[in-house]
Amino acid sequence: MQNFKILLFFLFTSVQLFAQNGGNGVFQFLNLPNSSRTAALGMGYQVAPVQDISVSFVNPSLLSTKQKNTALLNYSNYVSDINLGALQYNFAVQDLPLAATLLYVNYGSFNETTIAGEQTGNTFSGGDYLFNIGIGHNWNKQIYYGLNFKTIYGAYDIYRSLALAADASITYQDTLNNFSGGIILKNMGYQLKPFNNQRENLPFEIALAISQKLKYAPIRYHITYNNLQQFDLTYQDLENPDNPADLVTGEPLPIQYSKTQMLMRHFVFGLEFMLSDAFQIQSSYNVRRNKELSIINTGGAPGLSFGFALQLKKLSFSYAHSRLNVAGGNNFFTLQLKPSIFNAKK
């Protein structure tokens, strides 16, 4: 246990890689929540073993044969007319746990205009789609590893793009102390067919996560440190980098950020209150989302998320609300069918 914590600290302080700036690249929908639980925990990476099978899409090393023959359906009216959905089914081939997931984002219908802004009378639509196969394995009852293999497709009017990507994760679980920790490498891949003859980077990310249930309280905390490959995640005005301004108010933003401010943008903090085996409440605070979506002199509590999960005999229902800013937030609804519903006696 102590050796593993030392290893996590070493990785946390020493990994320095380079990648594209946040927000650049293609297929950013890969960073959207796939379930209510993921949204409620602020898009933090999950390493604790739970009944919700959606965690195996975020962290494939959490795949288990205990989840076989379980289906999950997630839906969110994300922003305006943007619809986000996910369908997942976990199964097993002999003793090998597997999961198949279909994720889609429909951006709705748009009016076509000329370069001068005049409407042509035509409309077009856009959408992103992902099909994923996940595989997991246990090494020695404490070390788990897994892989996701993704096929990604985007269609915006006449433009089409195809990409292949993979996730890799390793999770350590100390059941005696209710502690879990892991590392996730996300969206390692290549754009086979670019939208407009120019290939772009996928939103590659390396993240560390830990989770532990308190010994004398029904509370589990979750801490994620994301984007190890890039330390500075602060916003930069690419059109006017020497004088960045707030996108809404136009007021100048500070150009220099302290090391502490840069460091904190990597963290997602989550709490889970396990009131019973059938009912749990989750809440989280995503520091980077708060800094990027805050509007000066307004409220809205951006970066805060909360949700709950209700486990019944044959199915589970969960809900989450993720705050954006004073303008509102997103609602997520997830339904999970447990194995018993498929094995009901006739």
N, C-alpha and C positions, 0 to 999 in steps of 0.2 A: 504493500500500500504506500509506504513512505517513498520507496524507490520510484513508483509511478508518479507521485506528486512532484518529485524532483525532475523527472523527465518532462512533465507538462510545463514546469517552470522554465526549463532549459529551452524547450521549443518556443514558448511564449516570448522569451527575451532574445532569442538568437536568430529566428527565421527572418531573413530579409531577402525578398525576391521582388522582381519588378513585373508589372503588368499594366494594362490600360487603365486610365483614370475612370473613377466611378461614373456611370452614365454613358460612357462611350461604348461602342460595339453594337452588336446586333442581338436580337432575341432577348431583350431585357425582361420579357414576361417569365423567363425561367426563375426570376427572383420573387415572383408572387406566391402567396400562400396556397397550398394545395388542400388545406382543410381548416376547420374551425380551430382545432387545437394549435396548429402552426401559427395561425393568425393571432390567437389569444396570447401566445408566448412570444409575440413580437418578431416572428421570423428567426428566432434563435434556434440553433441546431440542438436537437434533442438526442440525449444519450441514455436516458433512463428507460428501462423496460416497462412498457405500459400496454394496456389492452387495445388502445387505438392503433389500428394498422397503418394509419397515414404517416406515422413516424418513420416507417421503413422506406418511404419515398424520399424523405429528407436525409435519412441516414440508413443506407441499405444493410449495414452490419447489424441492425436491430431485427432483421427478418428472422422468424422463428417458425418451426413446424406447428407450434401451438396456435398460430394464426391462420392455418390452412382452411380453405373453404369459407373464407370471410370476404364479404364485399363491402365497399364503401362508396358513397355518392356525396359529392360536395358541390354546392352552388353559391355564387355570390353575384349580385348586381353591383359590380365593383365601383365604377364611377360613371355617372350619367347613363348612357345606353351600353356600356361595356359589360358583357356577361362573361363570367369566369366559372368554369366547371371542371370537375375531375371525377373519374370513375376508376376505381382500383379493385383488383381481385387478387387475394393471396392464396396460393396453393402450394403443393409440395409434390415432388417427384421422388418417390422412395423417402429418403431422409433429407433431401435437399430442399430447403425453403425457397420459394420463388414468389414474385409479385409482378403483375401486369397492370400498368397504369396508362390511362388516356387523359390528357390534360388539354383543355382548349380555352382560348380567349377570343370572343367575338366582339369586334370593335364597332359594330353597327353599320348603318348606311350613311353615305356622305354624298353631298351634291357636287357634281363635277363642275369646275369652272375653268375659264381660260386663264392665261398668264396675267391678264389684266383684271381678273376677279369676276368676270361676267359668267353667270350660270349658263351652262349648255343645255340644261333640261335632262341630262343623264345623271344617273347615280352609280355609285360603286361601293363595295364593301371590303372589309379587311379582317383577317383573322390569323392567329397563330395556333399551331397544333403540335402536340408532343405525344409520342408513344414510347413507353419505357418498360424494360424488363429488368427486374432487380433480382439479385441472388445473394444469399448470405450463408455464412458458415461459422461454426464454433470451433476454436482451436483447442483450448484446454480448460473449458468451463469458466474461464474468466476473460479470455481474449476472443473477441468476435470481429470478423471482417466481412465486408460486402462490396458489391459492385452494382452500379446502375448502367445500363446501356440505352442511350436515348437516340431516337430518330426525331428530328425537329423540322417542321415545315411551316413556312409563312406564305400567305397569299394576300397581297394588297393590290386590288384592281388587276392590272395586267402583269404585275411584278410577282415573281415567285422565287423562293429560296429554299434550299435544302441543306441540312447540316447533320452531322453525327457527333455525339458527345458521350462522355462517361463520367460517373462519379465513383470515388473510392473512399472507403471509410474504415477505421479501426476503432473499436470501443472496448474499454476495460470496465468490467463490472465486479465490484466487491460487494457481494450480497450480505456479508456479515456486518458491514458498516453502512449499507445502503448508499454506497458511493459509485458513481459512474463518471467516466471521462473518455474523451475521444478526439480524434482529428478527422476532418472531412476535407477532401479535395473535390471541388464541384465544377462541373461544366468544362472538363478537359476535352476539347474537340476541334472540329474543323468545318468550315462552311464549304460544302461541296459545290453548291450552286449559289452565287451571290445574287442579290436583288437586281443590281444594275452594273454588272461586270466589274465590281470592286469588292473583293473579299474583306470581311470585317472580323474582328475578334469576338468570340463568345464571352459571356460574363464569367470568366474564370475566377475562382475564389478558393482560398484555404482558410479553414476555421478551426478553432479549438473550442471545446465545450465541456463543462463539468456540471454534475447534478448530484444532489444528496438529500435524502430524507432525514429530517431532524430526529434525534433519538427519542425525545420525550414530547414531541408534538407532531400532529398530523400535517406537517408542512414539508414540502419539497422545494428547494431552490434550484434555479437554472441560471447559469452564467455562460454566455457565449462571447468569445473574442473572435470577430470575423475579419476578413480581408487582411490576413497576415502578409500577403504578397505586396501590400502597398500601405505604408504608414500614414501618409498625408491624404485624408479623405475630405478635406475641407473644400467648400464650394469655390470654383474659380469661374469668373466671367470670361469666357473665351474670346468674346468680341472686344472687351475692354479690360484686359487683365491687370492694368496698372491702377484702375479705379473701379473696383467691383461695387455694385449697388444692389439693394434689395429689389427683387423682381416685381413686388407689388407697390411699395411706397416710393421707390427710387432713392431712398436714403443710402448714403455710403455705408458699406460694410467694412469692418476692420480687415486690413490687408494681412497683418501678421497674427498668427495664432501661436499660442504657447504649445510646448510639447505635451503638456497635460491635456489641453483642449483637443489636440490631435489624437492623443491616446484614448480619451473617453469616447470618441465617435466610433470606436470599434466594438463597444460593449452593448450587449442586450441582457437585461436583468429580468428574470421571471420568478414568480412565486406560484405554487400550486397548493391549494388547501384541500386535502383529502378528507372531507367530512364523513364519508362512509365509502364502502366498496361500490356503492351505486351512484354517488354524487360527488363531483369535484368542481372546484372553482379555480380558474387560472387568471393571472394578471401579469403584465409585463411593462417594461419601459425600454424603448429603443432610442438610445441617445442620439444617434446620427439622424434618425427620422425626425426627432424633435428639433434639432438644429436646422435641418434643411427645410422643414415645412412651417416653422414658426413665422408668424407675421408680427412685426413690431407693434407693441401696445395693444395687442388683442389676446384673447384667451384661446380656447379650443383644445388645449392639452394635447398637441400633436405628439406622437410617439407612444402614447398610452394605449394599451389594449387590454381587454378582459373577455372572459367567456366562461362557460360551464359545460359539463358533460354529465349526462344522465344515462346510466346503464340499466336497461330493463332485462327481462329474462331472455328474450330472443333478439333484441336489437338495442342499439345505442343511438342517442341523439345528442348532438353538441351544437353550441352556438357561440359566436364570437363577434365582438365589435372592435374595430380598430380605428382609432382617431387619426384623422389627417390634420385638420386645423379647425378654425372657427367655422369654416364652410361645411363641415360635417365629417363623416367617416364611412367605413364599409361594414357591411353585415355579412357573416358567413354562416351557412347552415350545412351540417354534415350528418348523414345517416349511415350507420354501420350495421350490417346484418351479421349476427354471430353464427358460429358453426352449427349450433343446435337447431337453427331454423331449417338447415338443409338435411338434418338427420332426424327429423321428426318421425315418430312411429305412426304407421298407418293404422 
